[in-house]
Amino acid sequence: METVGASVDGEVVTMDPADARAALEQAAAARARIVARTPSPWWYYPGVGCCLLFAFASVSIDWDLIPYGVIFGLSLGPLLLTMAAGRATGVSLDRYYATPGLRRTTSLLGPFVVALIAVGLVLEWAADLRWSMAVCGAVALIATVLAGRRLDRTLAEELRP
């Protein structure tokens, strides 16, 4: 019988090739289970998009809502949704930066949302076009949902064994 040697902490451990194959198959099966659980729940990206919509629309609705839009729409809401998604899937990961493909997609989505904020503020305050921030928020919601679907596909592709 042939044995396979591996160094563990400076000590050579021998293993039967059949045991080594079984261990590799177990690791591949565990990875496949993780990949199956990584996609976000259906409500995650629409929820994050609605948080952005609230943050944007708070500017159009009333000056008094702007702090709530910032606190709940840009920080607390997405944070709670991310925690809930991790709990629902059993996999906690940074859904925007976990892999190189996710970072590439996010590097496009982030500046797009910032540009929407700038355009919306200019139209809302400088051009005095009421509800333009709310319209930009609706565009941010749609972009977040579409990019989120792409993020989930990319994550599954990059984690697949």
Residue frames as a rotation matrix with the C-alpha (Angstrom) as fourth column:
MET 1
0.588 0.809 0.000 0.00
0.809 -0.588 0.000 0.00
0.000 0.000 -1.000 0.00
GLU 2
-0.347 -0.686 0.640 1.33
0.686 -0.651 -0.325 3.41
0.639 0.326 0.696 -0.98
THR 3
0.244 0.409 -0.879 1.24
0.904 -0.424 0.054 6.26
-0.350 -0.808 -0.473 1.50
VAL 4
0.355 -0.056 0.933 1.07
0.474 -0.850 -0.231 9.98
0.806 0.524 -0.276 1.00
GLY 5
-0.224 -0.513 -0.829 3.27
0.973 -0.160 -0.165 12.17
-0.048 -0.844 0.535 3.20
ALA 6
0.413 0.335 0.847 2.37
0.346 -0.918 0.194 15.65
0.843 0.213 -0.495 4.35
SER 7
-0.674 -0.695 -0.251 4.08
0.547 -0.240 -0.802 17.99
0.497 -0.678 0.542 6.74
VAL 8
0.543 0.805 0.240 2.00
0.291 -0.448 0.845 19.24
0.788 -0.389 -0.477 9.63
ASP 9
0.912 -0.212 0.351 3.80
-0.407 -0.571 0.712 21.53
0.050 -0.793 -0.607 12.08
GLY 10
0.038 -0.998 -0.057 7.16
-0.994 -0.032 -0.100 20.14
0.098 0.060 -0.993 10.98
GLU 11
-0.405 -0.089 0.910 6.03
-0.414 0.905 -0.096 16.56
-0.815 -0.416 -0.404 11.49
VAL 12
-0.714 0.127 -0.688 5.50
-0.644 0.265 0.717 14.21
0.274 0.956 -0.108 8.54
VAL 13
-0.176 0.764 0.621 2.10
-0.533 0.456 -0.712 12.53
-0.828 -0.456 0.327 8.62
THR 14
-0.980 -0.125 -0.153 1.40
-0.197 0.546 0.814 9.57
-0.018 0.828 -0.560 6.36
MET 15
-0.137 0.989 0.057 -2.04
-0.606 -0.039 -0.794 8.94
-0.783 -0.143 0.605 4.94
ASP 16
-0.398 0.155 0.904 -3.57
0.553 0.827 0.101 6.25
-0.732 0.540 -0.415 2.80
PRO 17
-1.000 -0.013 0.005 -4.41
0.012 -0.578 0.816 7.62
-0.008 0.816 0.578 -0.70
ALA 18
-0.343 0.939 -0.028 -8.04
0.629 0.251 0.736 6.53
0.698 0.235 -0.677 -0.29
ASP 19
0.139 0.349 -0.927 -8.27
0.945 -0.327 0.019 8.49
-0.296 -0.878 -0.376 2.96
ALA 20
-0.712 -0.464 -0.527 -6.69
0.278 -0.876 0.395 11.51
-0.645 0.134 0.752 1.27
ARG 21
-0.859 0.455 0.233 -9.25
0.183 -0.153 0.971 11.33
0.478 0.877 0.049 -1.58
ALA 22
0.008 0.902 -0.432 -12.08
0.888 0.193 0.418 11.01
0.460 -0.387 -0.799 0.93
ALA 23
-0.130 -0.119 -0.984 -10.82
0.742 -0.670 -0.017 14.06
-0.657 -0.733 0.175 2.84
LEU 24
-0.951 -0.244 -0.192 -10.60
0.049 -0.728 0.684 16.07
-0.306 0.641 0.704 -0.39
GLU 25
-0.577 0.809 0.114 -14.11
0.423 0.176 0.889 14.98
0.699 0.561 -0.444 -1.37
GLN 26
0.109 0.585 -0.804 -15.41
0.994 -0.090 0.069 16.04
-0.032 -0.806 -0.591 2.04
ALA 27
-0.498 -0.370 -0.784 -13.76
0.394 -0.902 0.176 19.44
-0.773 -0.221 0.595 1.65
ALA 28
-0.985 0.152 0.084 -15.26
0.025 -0.354 0.935 19.85
0.171 0.923 0.344 -1.85
ALA 29
-0.231 0.955 -0.185 -18.71
0.746 0.296 0.596 18.87
0.624 0.000 -0.781 -0.57
ALA 30
0.011 0.183 -0.983 -18.45
0.874 -0.480 -0.079 21.37
-0.486 -0.858 -0.165 2.28
ARG 31
-0.816 -0.359 -0.454 -17.43
0.102 -0.861 0.497 24.10
-0.569 0.359 0.739 -0.16
ALA 32
-0.787 0.589 0.182 -20.37
0.265 0.056 0.963 23.23
0.557 0.806 -0.201 -2.44
ARG 33
0.040 0.818 -0.573 -22.74
0.978 0.086 0.190 23.55
0.205 -0.568 -0.797 0.54
ILE 34
-0.275 -0.223 -0.935 -21.30
0.536 -0.843 0.043 26.97
-0.798 -0.490 0.352 1.34
VAL 35
-0.993 -0.113 -0.044 -21.63
0.021 -0.512 0.859 28.10
-0.120 0.851 0.511 -2.30
ALA 36
-0.457 0.888 0.047 -25.27
0.636 0.289 0.716 26.99
0.622 0.357 -0.697 -2.30
ARG 37
0.270 0.589 -0.762 -25.96
0.960 -0.228 0.164 29.16
-0.077 -0.776 -0.627 0.75
THR 38
-0.606 -0.667 -0.432 -24.08
0.659 -0.726 0.195 32.32
-0.444 -0.167 0.880 -0.27
PRO 39
-0.563 0.400 0.723 -26.70
0.452 -0.584 0.674 33.97
0.692 0.706 0.148 -2.50
SER 40
-0.959 0.228 0.167 -28.53
-0.280 -0.681 -0.677 36.73
-0.040 -0.696 0.717 -0.69
PRO 41
-0.410 0.903 0.131 -32.16
0.627 0.384 -0.678 36.25
-0.662 -0.195 -0.724 0.30
TRP 42
-0.154 0.409 0.899 -34.57
0.944 -0.209 0.257 37.68
0.293 0.888 -0.354 -2.29
TRP 43
0.788 0.615 -0.021 -35.32
0.580 -0.731 0.359 40.65
0.206 -0.295 -0.933 -0.05
TYR 44
0.187 -0.784 -0.592 -31.75
0.801 -0.228 0.554 41.75
-0.569 -0.578 0.585 0.67
TYR 45
-0.762 -0.580 0.287 -30.88
0.634 -0.579 0.513 43.93
-0.131 0.573 0.809 -2.34
PRO 46
-0.052 0.786 0.616 -34.39
0.517 -0.506 0.690 45.40
0.854 0.355 -0.380 -2.69
GLY 47
0.708 0.291 -0.643 -34.19
0.705 -0.229 0.672 46.24
0.048 -0.929 -0.368 1.02
VAL 48
-0.229 -0.866 -0.444 -30.82
0.744 -0.450 0.494 47.96
-0.627 -0.217 0.748 0.63
GLY 49
-0.703 0.029 0.711 -32.19
0.597 -0.519 0.612 49.78
0.387 0.854 0.348 -2.41
CYS 50
0.400 0.908 0.128 -35.21
0.595 -0.363 0.717 50.94
0.697 -0.210 -0.685 -0.40
CYS 51
0.395 -0.367 -0.842 -32.86
0.786 -0.340 0.517 52.23
-0.476 -0.866 0.154 2.29
LEU 52
-0.728 -0.678 0.101 -31.10
0.611 -0.575 0.544 54.28
-0.310 0.458 0.833 -0.38
LEU 53
-0.314 0.709 0.632 -34.45
0.587 -0.378 0.716 55.46
0.746 0.596 -0.298 -1.73
PHE 54
0.651 0.555 -0.518 -35.45
0.739 -0.306 0.600 56.62
0.175 -0.773 -0.609 1.75
ALA 55
-0.070 -0.771 -0.633 -32.14
0.730 -0.472 0.495 58.45
-0.680 -0.427 0.596 2.19
PHE 56
-0.850 -0.235 0.471 -32.52
0.518 -0.531 0.671 60.19
0.092 0.814 0.573 -1.17
ALA 57
-0.103 0.924 0.368 -36.23
0.590 -0.241 0.771 60.93
0.801 0.296 -0.520 -0.80
SER 58
0.268 0.185 -0.945 -35.78
0.942 -0.256 0.217 62.39
-0.202 -0.949 -0.243 2.67
VAL 59
-0.761 -0.567 -0.316 -34.09
0.452 -0.812 0.369 65.36
-0.466 0.138 0.874 0.97
SER 60
-0.805 0.487 0.339 -37.09
0.165 -0.366 0.916 65.88
0.570 0.793 0.214 -1.30
ILE 61
0.017 0.915 -0.403 -39.76
0.761 0.250 0.599 65.37
0.649 -0.317 -0.692 1.34
ASP 62
0.926 0.305 0.223 -38.68
0.067 -0.714 0.697 67.57
0.372 -0.630 -0.682 4.23
TRP 63
0.107 -0.929 0.354 -35.51
-0.494 -0.358 -0.792 69.11
0.863 -0.090 -0.497 5.67
ASP 64
0.175 0.018 0.984 -36.34
-0.981 0.086 0.173 67.57
-0.081 -0.996 0.033 9.04
LEU 65
0.935 0.239 0.261 -36.13
-0.224 0.971 -0.089 64.05
-0.275 0.024 0.961 7.56
ILE 66
0.562 -0.762 -0.323 -32.58
-0.498 0.001 -0.867 64.41
0.661 0.648 -0.379 6.21
PRO 67
-0.310 -0.732 0.607 -30.86
-0.948 0.188 -0.257 63.24
0.074 -0.655 -0.752 9.42
TYR 68
0.223 0.464 0.858 -33.15
-0.508 0.806 -0.304 60.21
-0.832 -0.368 0.415 9.58
GLY 69
0.955 0.097 -0.280 -32.48
-0.296 0.355 -0.887 59.48
0.014 0.930 0.368 5.93
VAL 70
0.136 -0.983 -0.119 -28.74
-0.745 -0.022 -0.667 59.52
0.653 0.180 -0.736 6.58
ILE 71
-0.393 -0.316 0.864 -28.91
-0.884 0.387 -0.261 57.50
-0.252 -0.866 -0.431 9.79
PHE 72
0.154 0.562 0.812 -31.45
-0.316 0.807 -0.499 54.89
-0.936 -0.180 0.302 8.72
GLY 73
0.927 0.338 -0.165 -31.06
-0.238 0.188 -0.953 54.93
-0.291 0.922 0.254 4.95
LEU 74
0.550 -0.779 -0.301 -27.31
-0.555 -0.071 -0.829 54.99
0.625 0.623 -0.471 4.66
SER 75
-0.496 -0.841 0.216 -26.04
-0.721 0.260 -0.642 53.27
0.484 -0.473 -0.736 7.79
LEU 76
-0.539 0.266 0.799 -28.41
-0.663 0.451 -0.597 51.54
-0.519 -0.852 -0.067 10.18
GLY 77
0.536 0.839 -0.091 -30.83
-0.695 0.378 -0.611 50.08
-0.478 0.391 0.786 7.60
PRO 78
0.487 -0.396 -0.778 -28.19
-0.605 0.489 -0.628 48.41
0.630 0.777 -0.001 5.40
LEU 79
-0.609 -0.733 0.303 -26.32
-0.710 0.333 -0.620 47.20
0.354 -0.593 -0.723 8.49
LEU 80
-0.260 0.599 0.757 -29.42
-0.668 0.455 -0.589 45.51
-0.698 -0.659 0.282 9.93
LEU 81
0.747 0.526 -0.407 -30.30
-0.647 0.432 -0.629 44.00
-0.155 0.733 0.663 6.54
THR 82
0.050 -0.821 -0.569 -26.78
-0.678 0.390 -0.623 42.61
0.733 0.417 -0.537 6.18
MET 83
-0.735 -0.272 0.621 -26.97
-0.670 0.436 -0.601 41.06
-0.107 -0.858 -0.503 9.64
ALA 84
0.186 0.897 0.401 -30.39
-0.639 0.421 -0.644 39.57
-0.746 -0.137 0.651 8.85
ALA 85
0.656 0.002 -0.755 -29.13
-0.698 0.384 -0.605 38.18
0.289 0.923 0.254 5.52
GLY 86
-0.445 -0.883 -0.150 -26.18
-0.688 0.444 -0.574 36.52
0.573 -0.152 -0.805 7.27
ARG 87
-0.592 0.308 0.745 -28.54
-0.599 0.451 -0.662 34.99
-0.539 -0.838 -0.083 9.79
ALA 88
0.481 0.871 -0.095 -31.00
-0.683 0.306 -0.663 33.84
-0.549 0.384 0.742 7.11
THR 89
0.621 -0.274 -0.734 -28.36
-0.593 0.447 -0.669 32.20
0.512 0.851 0.115 4.92
GLY 90
0.942 -0.330 0.058 -26.05
0.178 0.638 0.749 30.99
-0.284 -0.696 0.660 7.67
VAL 91
0.110 -0.918 0.381 -23.14
0.988 0.060 -0.139 32.52
0.105 0.392 0.914 5.79
SER 92
0.815 0.102 -0.570 -21.78
0.270 -0.938 0.218 35.83
-0.512 -0.331 -0.792 6.97
LEU 93
-0.195 -0.884 0.426 -19.61
0.928 -0.027 0.371 37.59
-0.316 0.467 0.826 4.43
ASP 94
-0.299 0.029 -0.954 -19.05
-0.104 -0.995 0.002 41.02
-0.948 0.100 0.301 3.00
ARG 95
0.306 0.573 0.760 -21.35
0.637 0.470 -0.611 40.80
-0.708 0.671 -0.221 0.01
TYR 96
0.981 0.064 -0.182 -19.59
-0.071 -0.759 -0.647 43.72
-0.179 0.648 -0.741 -1.67
TYR 97
0.399 -0.910 -0.113 -15.89
-0.906 -0.373 -0.198 42.91
0.138 0.182 -0.974 -1.23
ALA 98
0.608 -0.123 0.784 -15.54
-0.386 0.817 0.428 39.15
-0.694 -0.563 0.449 -0.56
THR 99
0.263 -0.506 0.821 -14.00
0.730 0.661 0.174 38.32
-0.631 0.554 0.543 -3.96
PRO 100
-0.737 -0.618 -0.273 -12.20
0.284 -0.650 0.705 40.24
-0.613 0.442 0.655 -6.72
GLY 101
-0.673 0.542 0.503 -15.26
0.590 -0.017 0.807 40.11
0.446 0.840 -0.308 -8.99
LEU 102
0.377 0.818 -0.434 -17.46
0.920 -0.275 0.280 41.59
0.110 -0.505 -0.856 -6.29
ARG 103
-0.049 -0.478 -0.877 -14.96
0.518 -0.763 0.387 44.39
-0.854 -0.435 0.285 -5.71
ARG 104
-0.921 -0.278 0.274 -14.99
0.366 -0.369 0.854 45.20
-0.136 0.887 0.441 -9.45
THR 105
-0.203 0.930 0.305 -18.78
0.748 -0.054 0.662 45.42
0.632 0.362 -0.685 -9.56
THR 106
0.495 0.374 -0.784 -18.91
0.841 -0.433 0.325 47.45
-0.218 -0.820 -0.528 -6.36
SER 107
-0.466 -0.740 -0.485 -16.23
0.527 -0.673 0.519 49.80
-0.710 -0.014 0.704 -7.69
LEU 108
-0.836 0.283 0.470 -18.73
0.339 -0.407 0.848 50.74
0.431 0.869 0.244 -10.40
LEU 109
0.128 0.976 -0.176 -21.86
0.757 0.019 0.653 50.83
0.641 -0.217 -0.736 -8.24
GLY 110
0.062 -0.152 -0.986 -20.38
0.914 -0.387 0.117 53.00
-0.400 -0.909 0.115 -5.47
PRO 111
-0.842 -0.416 -0.345 -19.32
0.258 -0.871 0.419 55.92
-0.474 0.263 0.840 -7.68
PHE 112
-0.651 0.685 0.327 -22.61
0.382 -0.077 0.921 55.63
0.656 0.725 -0.211 -9.60
VAL 113
0.288 0.769 -0.570 -24.58
0.908 -0.029 0.418 56.14
0.305 -0.638 -0.707 -6.38
VAL 114
-0.222 -0.448 -0.866 -22.34
0.672 -0.714 0.197 59.06
-0.706 -0.539 0.459 -5.38
ALA 115
-0.980 -0.104 0.171 -22.91
0.200 -0.586 0.785 60.61
0.019 0.803 0.595 -8.82
LEU 116
-0.193 0.979 0.069 -26.67
0.660 0.077 0.747 60.16
0.726 0.190 -0.661 -8.35
ILE 117
0.221 0.212 -0.952 -26.43
0.922 -0.364 0.133 62.02
-0.319 -0.907 -0.275 -5.05
ALA 118
-0.659 -0.561 -0.500 -24.54
0.372 -0.822 0.432 64.88
-0.654 0.099 0.750 -6.71
VAL 119
-0.864 0.388 0.322 -26.95
0.242 -0.242 0.940 65.10
0.442 0.889 0.116 -9.66
GLY 120
0.028 0.947 -0.319 -29.98
0.840 0.150 0.521 64.88
0.541 -0.283 -0.792 -7.41
LEU 121
0.036 -0.070 -0.997 -28.72
0.820 -0.568 0.069 67.60
-0.571 -0.820 0.037 -5.07
VAL 122
-0.908 -0.373 -0.189 -27.88
0.186 -0.766 0.615 69.93
-0.374 0.524 0.765 -7.96
LEU 123
-0.653 0.721 0.232 -31.30
0.301 -0.034 0.953 69.39
0.695 0.692 -0.194 -9.52
GLU 124
0.141 0.746 -0.651 -33.13
0.929 0.128 0.348 69.61
0.343 -0.654 -0.674 -6.20
TRP 125
0.263 -0.081 -0.961 -31.41
0.723 -0.643 0.252 72.67
-0.638 -0.762 -0.110 -4.72
ALA 126
-0.668 -0.605 -0.433 -29.66
0.190 -0.701 0.687 74.54
-0.719 0.377 0.583 -7.53
ALA 127
-0.939 0.333 0.092 -32.21
0.055 -0.120 0.991 73.98
0.341 0.935 0.094 -10.29
ASP 128
-0.676 0.685 0.272 -35.15
-0.606 -0.307 -0.734 73.90
-0.419 -0.661 0.622 -7.83
LEU 129
-0.267 0.566 -0.780 -36.65
-0.605 0.531 0.593 70.76
0.750 0.630 0.201 -9.36
ARG 130
-0.021 0.355 0.935 -38.78
-0.967 0.229 -0.109 69.22
-0.253 -0.906 0.338 -6.61
TRP 131
0.716 0.366 0.594 -38.58
-0.402 0.912 -0.077 65.43
-0.570 -0.184 0.801 -6.14
SER 132
0.570 -0.563 -0.598 -35.44
-0.622 0.178 -0.762 65.05
0.536 0.807 -0.249 -8.25
MET 133
-0.500 -0.735 0.457 -33.62
-0.859 0.357 -0.366 63.45
0.106 -0.576 -0.810 -5.29
ALA 134
0.069 0.607 0.791 -36.49
-0.539 0.690 -0.483 60.98
-0.840 -0.393 0.375 -4.91
VAL 135
0.905 0.213 -0.368 -36.22
-0.423 0.364 -0.830 60.11
-0.042 0.907 0.419 -8.61
CYS 136
0.031 -0.969 -0.245 -32.46
-0.769 0.134 -0.625 59.60
0.638 0.208 -0.741 -8.21
GLY 137
-0.420 -0.109 0.901 -33.25
-0.810 0.493 -0.318 57.40
-0.410 -0.863 -0.295 -5.21
ALA 138
0.650 0.695 0.307 -35.54
-0.418 0.665 -0.619 55.26
-0.634 0.274 0.723 -7.37
VAL 139
0.676 -0.508 -0.534 -32.70
-0.509 0.201 -0.837 54.92
0.533 0.837 -0.123 -9.89
ALA 140
-0.376 -0.830 0.411 -30.37
-0.880 0.182 -0.438 53.93
0.289 -0.527 -0.799 -7.02
LEU 141
0.069 0.497 0.865 -32.88
-0.663 0.671 -0.333 51.29
-0.746 -0.550 0.376 -5.90
ILE 142
0.939 0.314 -0.143 -33.07
-0.302 0.546 -0.782 49.78
-0.168 0.777 0.607 -9.40
ALA 143
0.321 -0.904 -0.284 -29.28
-0.640 0.015 -0.769 49.90
0.699 0.428 -0.573 -9.81
THR 144
-0.358 -0.443 0.822 -28.81
-0.924 0.295 -0.244 48.22
-0.134 -0.847 -0.515 -6.42
VAL 145
0.454 0.599 0.660 -31.19
-0.453 0.793 -0.408 45.38
-0.767 -0.113 0.631 -7.27
LEU 146
0.948 -0.113 -0.298 -29.62
-0.244 0.345 -0.906 44.81
0.205 0.932 0.300 -10.71
ALA 147
0.028 -0.998 0.049 -26.06
-0.746 -0.054 -0.664 45.02
0.666 -0.018 -0.746 -9.37
GLY 148
-0.099 -0.003 0.995 -27.05
-0.901 0.425 -0.089 42.76
-0.423 -0.905 -0.045 -6.47
ARG 149
0.873 0.419 0.250 -28.16
-0.258 0.831 -0.493 40.03
-0.415 0.366 0.833 -8.85
ARG 150
0.656 -0.711 -0.251 -24.84
-0.273 0.087 -0.958 40.38
0.703 0.697 -0.137 -10.64
LEU 151
-0.136 -0.717 0.684 -22.98
-0.947 -0.108 -0.301 40.26
0.290 -0.689 -0.664 -7.32
ASP 152
0.328 0.331 0.885 -24.70
-0.655 0.755 -0.039 37.00
-0.681 -0.566 0.464 -6.35
ARG 153
0.998 0.009 -0.054 -23.90
-0.048 0.630 -0.775 35.41
0.027 0.777 0.629 -9.74
THR 154
0.352 -0.935 0.041 -20.27
-0.499 -0.225 -0.837 36.53
0.792 0.274 -0.546 -9.51
LEU 155
-0.057 -0.341 0.938 -19.94
-0.991 0.133 -0.012 35.26
-0.121 -0.931 -0.345 -5.95
ALA 156
0.684 0.370 0.629 -21.27
-0.337 0.925 -0.177 31.83
-0.647 -0.091 0.757 -6.91
GLU 157
0.915 -0.373 -0.155 -18.95
-0.042 0.294 -0.955 31.65
0.401 0.880 0.254 -9.93
GLU 158
0.146 -0.944 0.296 -15.88
-0.633 -0.319 -0.705 32.65
0.760 -0.085 -0.644 -7.95
LEU 159
-0.133 -0.171 0.976 -16.56
-0.953 0.291 -0.079 30.34
-0.271 -0.941 -0.202 -5.00
ARG 160
0.846 0.515 -0.142 -17.60
-0.532 0.796 -0.289 27.31
-0.036 0.320 0.947 -7.04
PRO 161
0.258 -0.791 0.555 -15.13
-0.277 0.490 0.827 24.42
-0.926 -0.367 -0.093 -6.61
